[in-house]
Amino acid sequence: MPETVNLTVYVEYKRKEDVIDCLLPLTCISGFSISPCFGYSRDNAKLDLAEQVAGGRQLWRLDVLHSDIDTSTIIDALRTVNTHNPMRYMVSPVIAYGHI
């Protein structure tokens, strides 16, 4: 049985709809979640003035639970989204999942 993993991607706030439109057609995932978060970084050269004053920027955190064999398919699809800054991502193993 393939291992289940979670792909977490940090998306620019204005690119939420583009990312959703990119992922919905993928048949290798059954769904995903997206929630607001605030990102901080020592590399603030890419932040606008308001973000520099705030010390960070508004982002969306995207989580996709999927089979590890589909990770590259999902990442390749996300690469088609036109973003000003690259999207950061991480893949984490999932020990258990289900419905309660």
N, C-alpha and C positions, 0 to 999 in steps of 0.2 A: 504494500500500500504506500503511495507517495506521502511524503512528509507534508504536513500543513504548516505554512508560514504566514507571517503578517508583514505586509509591505506598508511602511509608513513613509509618507511623502509630505514635505512642507511646501505649500503652494502660495504664490503671491495672491493677495486678497482679491485683486481684480480678475484673476484667471480661474476663479471657481467654476463658472459656467462652462468654460472651455474644457476643463478637466472632466467635468461631469459628462459633457457631450462626447468626450473621447472614450470614456470608460463604459458607458451604457451599452454600446453595441458589442462589447467583448463577451463571447459566450463562455469563456474559461472562468469567469467569476460570476457568482450568484448575486453579489451586491457589495456595497462598501459603505463606510461612514465618513463623514466630513464634519469637522468641528472647528470653531475659531480658536486661535491661540495667539500668543504674543511672543515674538522671537527676539532674542538678544544676541549680539555678536561683538567681538572686539574689532571686526572689520566693518566699520561704519561708513566707509567711503561711498558705498552704493546706496546709502539711505538719503532720502530727501531731508530738507531742513527740519520739518516737523518731527520726522522719525529720529533725527539726531538729537533733538531736544528731549524727546520721550525716552531715548536710549535704546530703542528697538522698533520693531514694526509688526503690524497686524498681519497674520498669516492664517491659512487654513491648514489643518492637520487632516490628512487623508489616510485612512486605514483600510487595507484590502486583505481579507483573509482568503487564502487560496492555496492550491497545490504548488509545491516548490518548482515543479516542472514548467509552470506557467509564468514564473517571475519575469523571464526575459521578454515574453510576449507583452506583458503589462507595461514594463519599463519602455519597451520600444514604442508602444502606443502613446505613452506619455511624452516621449521625445518629440512627437509631432505638434505638441502644444507650443505655441509661440510665446515665450516668456522673456522678459527683460533680463532677469537674473536666473541662473540655473536652479532647478528644483533639487533640494537635498532629499535623500532617501536613505532608509535602512531596512534591512530584512531581518526579522527575528523569528526563531523557531517558536512554535506553539505547542505547549505541553499537553493541553487539553482544551476542548471547546464543546459546546452543545447548547441546549435550550433548558431553561429552568422554569 
